[in-house]
Every structure is written in C-alpha cells, then in structure tokens.
C-alpha cells in the first residue's frame, strides 16, 4: 500500500482535539432565537463520499436537529440535477440556488485568483492542504463576493489525485505523448509540462472516455476513482499525488444578507463544525481509497485490484520542478502579476516558495 504521510498519531490527536472542542462549544444562537428558514441547495456528486457521508446528512438531519426544525433545506446532488461542475457558481450567482457545494478546479476558470491554494502539486498531505486553504481563505472569500455574489461558508477537499491508466505507467516520464483527463487548468499545466496532453473531461464522463480511448489516463481522487468503478477500465495506478480536489460551500450573498444575525451566527458555527468533520473524512478517504483501488483490505466492498506503482525520488523531484516551471508560471500568466504578492504572503510563506514579481 502507498504510504499515506499524513496518517500519523499527532495529526489524529489534533483532529480529535478540534472536534471535541467544537462539540462542547456553546451555540451562539439558541433555537428559540431562530426564524424558520428553508434553503435550496445543490450538493456535490451523489456517489461520492462528501455528499453521501456529510452534505446530505448536514441538511437533512444535522441542521434541523440543531435548530429544533427552524433551519431546513432541500439538497440535490449536482449530477442528479444535470449540471456540470463549472455551472454551479454561475447559477448560485443568479439565485437559482441559495447554497452550493463545488470544486475550486471547476470554477477557477471564471476567476483564476480562486485557485491559488489549490494549484497542482502544492501539497502532499491532508494537514498541509487544510492549512493552505485556511491561509488563503480570505482571498477566496473576497473573490467569491466579487465574481459570484457569494458568501464563502467553508472549505474541504477530496482524497489526493493520482493517475489511473489503461496501460502501465512506471514513471512520470511515461505519460509523455498520452492524453490525460484533467478537470482544472492547473492539472493540465502539470501534465502538459510533463509532455502529455491535458483533456478536460467531466467526472461523470471520465470512465466512458477512458473506455472509448478518448483519454489514455485520468487524474482523479483515489476515493472518487473507486466509487466510479474505474478499476473496470483502468488497470494501472501511478501513485504520484498531484492535487486534492479542493472544494467549498457558499451561499448567495443576497440570501445571506437577508438572514437575521442570529441565523448567520448559527450557520457559521454549524458550517465550521461540518468543515472539521469533512477534513477528517478526507483523511480517512485517503487511506481507504488507495486500499480499495488496489489489493485491500477494503471496507466498502471488493478491492479493485489495480496495479500500483509508487513514484521514485526522481519523479517526485520532477513533479516539484514542474510546480515552479509550469504550474506556478502558467497560473501567474492567467492571474496577472498582481496575484504574486498576496500568494507569496500566504501560500508561498507557508511552503517557503516565492513567485518572482
């Protein structure tokens, strides 16, 4: 099994301590001070862990219970309502939904600043990914208001992105000349820097695309890959972490501004607790996803039996070089020189990296 660096005792204790503190913290607004409010919500993908384990339960059980039935919502998964990932925030801006869960990689095309903490290969473990999201959060919140008329409520992530291919992949150099499914410009920058062609394919379409030869490999999260039954087509898994599917929940800003302050306080507390639970879910999905895609043991069903190749030290070094020469360079070209300073003071400072201004 691939080593999961972040799965260590100290990190688990930190998560437990945070969860315990939140569980015992007094609520800022008691149910008696809340006004009856119902929200229309679009969630993430129906078959994936965030929706199945957290988002649906949050709206159908957690919020109604915590508010004595005063705060409710009807949530539908994005694929069930027939939407693509990039459409979610555009519709939230129009007020079609009150609340939306979505992936940074899908919406950053409308505003590349948003992608600053979710660029390919920035982080190799859950704790660092969470810390980068917190560090860059105020910048994302500002851009959400400006681009989407939206209030950022929380950040979370999927399990790490790796390569799943029809043919053997033994090194990063082996993807040269291949067509690789990506879902964000940043991932395309990485694979194209390594000599492959990045092909944007929606999550629901990636297995058919692989089966029909539209792509040779797909980059996706290890748990989403198992849930999508990718092992029916992809027989080879290259365990180089190149992203985490950083995601968010946001509310239409007009809807937010109409809410009484007691309701706003209540929701901020509830979303903060959800955020902690979902990051813990990311940690669990990382180890489980790798095991279930390979030889197990898999608590979710039969392991997929995909052949796993671990990256060499040379491949990790190449990925790190591509971060600077391809990923960061291309992002600044899209985002503009003014993005370098804020990035250097937040994400860059955490990682001891700097973009030349």
JONOR-V159619 format. One record per residue. N is the residue number from 1. RES is the residue in three letters. SS is DSSP state (helix for helix, strand for strand, loop for the rest). OMEGA is omega in whole degrees, 0 to 359 (* if undefined). Layout:
# JONOR-V159619
n | res | ss | omega
N | RES | SS | OMEGA
N | RES | SS | OMEGA
This chain:
# JONOR-V159619
n | res | ss | omega
1 | UNK | loop | 178
2 | UNK | loop | 180
3 | UNK | loop | 176
4 | UNK | loop | 191
5 | UNK | loop | 188
6 | UNK | loop | 185
7 | UNK | loop | 181
8 | UNK | loop | 188
9 | UNK | helix | 182
10 | UNK | helix | 180
11 | UNK | helix | 180
12 | UNK | helix | 178
13 | UNK | helix | 179
14 | UNK | helix | 179
15 | UNK | helix | 180
16 | UNK | helix | 181
17 | UNK | helix | 179
18 | UNK | helix | 181
19 | UNK | helix | 180
20 | UNK | helix | 180
21 | UNK | helix | 180
22 | UNK | helix | 183
23 | UNK | helix | 183
24 | UNK | helix | 181
25 | UNK | loop | 179
26 | UNK | loop | 178
27 | UNK | loop | 182
28 | UNK | loop | 181
29 | UNK | loop | 177
30 | UNK | loop | 185
31 | UNK | helix | 183
32 | UNK | helix | 181
33 | UNK | helix | 182
34 | UNK | loop | 174
35 | UNK | loop | 179
36 | UNK | loop | 182
37 | UNK | strand | 178
38 | UNK | strand | 184
39 | UNK | strand | 172
40 | UNK | strand | 191
41 | UNK | strand | 169
42 | UNK | strand | 182
43 | UNK | strand | 176
44 | UNK | loop | 189
45 | UNK | loop | 190
46 | UNK | loop | 186
47 | UNK | loop | 186
48 | UNK | loop | 188
49 | UNK | helix | 183
50 | UNK | helix | 180
51 | UNK | helix | 185
52 | UNK | helix | 189
53 | UNK | helix | 188
54 | UNK | helix | 189
55 | UNK | helix | 182
56 | UNK | helix | 179
57 | UNK | helix | 181
58 | UNK | helix | 183
59 | UNK | helix | 184
60 | UNK | helix | 184
61 | UNK | helix | 190
62 | UNK | helix | 181
63 | UNK | helix | 177
64 | UNK | helix | 181
65 | UNK | helix | 183
66 | UNK | helix | 183
67 | UNK | loop | 184
68 | UNK | loop | 175
69 | UNK | loop | 182
70 | UNK | loop | 181
71 | UNK | strand | 182
72 | UNK | strand | 178
73 | UNK | strand | 174
74 | UNK | strand | 183
75 | UNK | strand | 177
76 | UNK | strand | 178
77 | UNK | strand | 184
78 | UNK | loop | 181
79 | UNK | loop | 178
80 | UNK | loop | 179
81 | UNK | loop | 172
82 | UNK | loop | 181
83 | UNK | loop | 170
84 | UNK | loop | 183
85 | UNK | helix | 183
86 | UNK | helix | 183
87 | UNK | helix | 191
88 | UNK | helix | 184
89 | UNK | helix | 176
90 | UNK | helix | 178
91 | UNK | helix | 175
92 | UNK | helix | 179
93 | UNK | helix | 180
94 | UNK | helix | 180
95 | UNK | loop | 177
96 | UNK | loop | 174
97 | UNK | loop | 173
98 | UNK | loop | 184
99 | UNK | strand | 179
100 | UNK | strand | 168
101 | UNK | strand | 182
102 | UNK | strand | 182
103 | UNK | strand | 180
104 | UNK | helix | 183
105 | UNK | helix | 181
106 | UNK | helix | 186
107 | UNK | helix | 183
108 | UNK | helix | 176
109 | UNK | helix | 178
110 | UNK | helix | 179
111 | UNK | loop | 185
112 | UNK | helix | 178
113 | UNK | helix | 185
114 | UNK | helix | 188
115 | UNK | helix | 189
116 | UNK | helix | 179
117 | UNK | helix | 184
118 | UNK | loop | 181
119 | UNK | loop | 183
120 | UNK | loop | 171
121 | UNK | loop | 177
122 | UNK | loop | 189
123 | UNK | loop | 180
124 | UNK | loop | 179
125 | UNK | loop | 184
126 | UNK | helix | 184
127 | UNK | helix | 179
128 | UNK | helix | 179
129 | UNK | helix | 178
130 | UNK | helix | 180
131 | UNK | helix | 179
132 | UNK | helix | 179
133 | UNK | helix | 177
134 | UNK | helix | 182
135 | UNK | helix | 186
136 | UNK | loop | 191
137 | UNK | helix | 183
138 | UNK | helix | 178
139 | UNK | helix | 177
140 | UNK | helix | 181
141 | UNK | helix | 179
142 | UNK | helix | 181
143 | UNK | helix | 176
144 | UNK | helix | 179
145 | UNK | helix | 184
146 | UNK | helix | 186
147 | UNK | helix | 189
148 | UNK | helix | 183
149 | UNK | loop | 188
150 | UNK | strand | 175
151 | UNK | strand | 177
152 | UNK | strand | 183
153 | UNK | strand | 182
154 | UNK | strand | 175
155 | UNK | strand | 173
156 | UNK | strand | 181
157 | UNK | loop | 172
158 | UNK | loop | 174
159 | UNK | loop | 190
160 | UNK | loop | 177
161 | UNK | strand | 175
162 | UNK | strand | 181
163 | UNK | strand | 174
164 | UNK | strand | 191
165 | UNK | strand | 176
166 | UNK | loop | 181
167 | UNK | loop | 182
168 | UNK | loop | 174
169 | UNK | loop | 184
170 | UNK | loop | 179
171 | UNK | loop | 178
172 | UNK | helix | 179
173 | UNK | helix | 183
174 | UNK | helix | 179
175 | UNK | helix | 179
176 | UNK | loop | 180
177 | UNK | loop | 181
178 | UNK | loop | 175
179 | UNK | strand | 187
180 | UNK | strand | 177
181 | UNK | strand | 172
182 | UNK | strand | 178
183 | UNK | loop | 178
184 | UNK | loop | 178
185 | UNK | helix | 181
186 | UNK | helix | 177
187 | UNK | helix | 176
188 | UNK | helix | 177
189 | UNK | helix | 182
190 | UNK | helix | 185
191 | UNK | helix | 177
192 | UNK | helix | 174
193 | UNK | helix | 178
194 | UNK | loop | 175
195 | UNK | loop | 177
196 | UNK | loop | 176
197 | UNK | strand | 177
198 | UNK | strand | 181
199 | UNK | strand | 180
200 | UNK | strand | 180
201 | UNK | loop | 178
202 | UNK | loop | 183
203 | UNK | helix | 183
204 | UNK | helix | 184
205 | UNK | helix | 189
206 | UNK | helix | 179
207 | UNK | helix | 174
208 | UNK | helix | 179
209 | UNK | helix | 178
210 | UNK | helix | 181
211 | UNK | helix | 182
212 | UNK | loop | 179
213 | UNK | loop | 175
214 | UNK | loop | 174
215 | UNK | loop | 176
216 | UNK | loop | 181
217 | UNK | strand | 171
218 | UNK | strand | 170
219 | UNK | strand | 179
220 | UNK | strand | 179
221 | UNK | strand | 184
222 | UNK | helix | 177
223 | UNK | helix | 173
224 | UNK | helix | 179
225 | UNK | helix | 179
226 | UNK | helix | 180
227 | UNK | helix | 180
228 | UNK | loop | 181
229 | UNK | loop | 183
230 | UNK | helix | 179
231 | UNK | helix | 175
232 | UNK | helix | 182
233 | UNK | loop | 181
234 | UNK | loop | 181
235 | UNK | loop | 184
236 | UNK | strand | 183
237 | UNK | strand | 179
238 | UNK | strand | 193
239 | UNK | strand | 175
240 | UNK | loop | 180
241 | UNK | loop | 181
242 | UNK | loop | 179
243 | UNK | loop | 184
244 | UNK | loop | 180
245 | UNK | loop | 182
246 | UNK | loop | 189
247 | UNK | strand | 189
248 | UNK | strand | 164
249 | UNK | strand | 181
250 | UNK | strand | 179
251 | UNK | strand | 173
252 | UNK | strand | 188
253 | UNK | helix | 177
254 | UNK | helix | 176
255 | UNK | helix | 180
256 | UNK | helix | 184
257 | UNK | helix | 178
258 | UNK | helix | 183
259 | UNK | loop | 173
260 | UNK | loop | 183
261 | UNK | helix | 179
262 | UNK | helix | 178
263 | UNK | helix | 177
264 | UNK | helix | 180
265 | UNK | helix | 179
266 | UNK | helix | 182
267 | UNK | helix | 179
268 | UNK | helix | 178
269 | UNK | helix | 181
270 | UNK | helix | 179
271 | UNK | helix | 176
272 | UNK | helix | 178
273 | UNK | helix | 177
274 | UNK | helix | 180
275 | UNK | helix | 178
276 | UNK | helix | 179
277 | UNK | helix | 183
278 | UNK | helix | 175
279 | UNK | helix | 174
280 | UNK | helix | 175
281 | UNK | helix | 176
282 | UNK | helix | 178
283 | UNK | helix | 181
284 | UNK | helix | 180
285 | UNK | helix | 182
286 | UNK | helix | 181
287 | UNK | helix | 181
288 | UNK | helix | 182
289 | UNK | helix | 178
290 | UNK | helix | 181
291 | UNK | helix | 183
292 | UNK | helix | 178
293 | UNK | helix | 184
294 | UNK | loop | 187
295 | UNK | loop | 179
296 | UNK | loop | 3
297 | UNK | loop | 183
298 | UNK | loop | 180
299 | UNK | loop | 185
300 | UNK | loop | 183
301 | UNK | loop | 180
302 | UNK | loop | 174
303 | UNK | loop | 186
304 | UNK | loop | 177
305 | UNK | loop | 178
306 | UNK | loop | 178
307 | UNK | strand | 184
308 | UNK | strand | 173
309 | UNK | strand | 178
310 | UNK | strand | 180
311 | UNK | loop | 176
312 | UNK | loop | 176
313 | UNK | helix | 179
314 | UNK | helix | 179
315 | UNK | helix | 178
316 | UNK | helix | 177
317 | UNK | helix | 178
318 | UNK | helix | 177
319 | UNK | helix | 180
320 | UNK | helix | 177
321 | UNK | helix | 180
322 | UNK | helix | 175
323 | UNK | helix | 181
324 | UNK | helix | 188
325 | UNK | helix | 183
326 | UNK | helix | 188
327 | UNK | helix | 182
328 | UNK | helix | 180
329 | UNK | helix | 181
330 | UNK | helix | 180
331 | UNK | helix | 178
332 | UNK | helix | 176
333 | UNK | helix | 179
334 | UNK | helix | 190
335 | UNK | helix | 183
336 | UNK | loop | 184
337 | UNK | loop | 181
338 | UNK | helix | 180
339 | UNK | helix | 186
340 | UNK | helix | 184
341 | UNK | helix | 178
342 | UNK | helix | 180
343 | UNK | helix | 179
344 | UNK | helix | 183
345 | UNK | helix | 182
346 | UNK | helix | 181
347 | UNK | helix | 181
348 | UNK | helix | 180
349 | UNK | helix | 179
350 | UNK | helix | 185
351 | UNK | helix | 184
352 | UNK | loop | 176
353 | UNK | loop | 177
354 | UNK | loop | 172
355 | UNK | loop | 180
356 | UNK | loop | 182
357 | UNK | loop | *
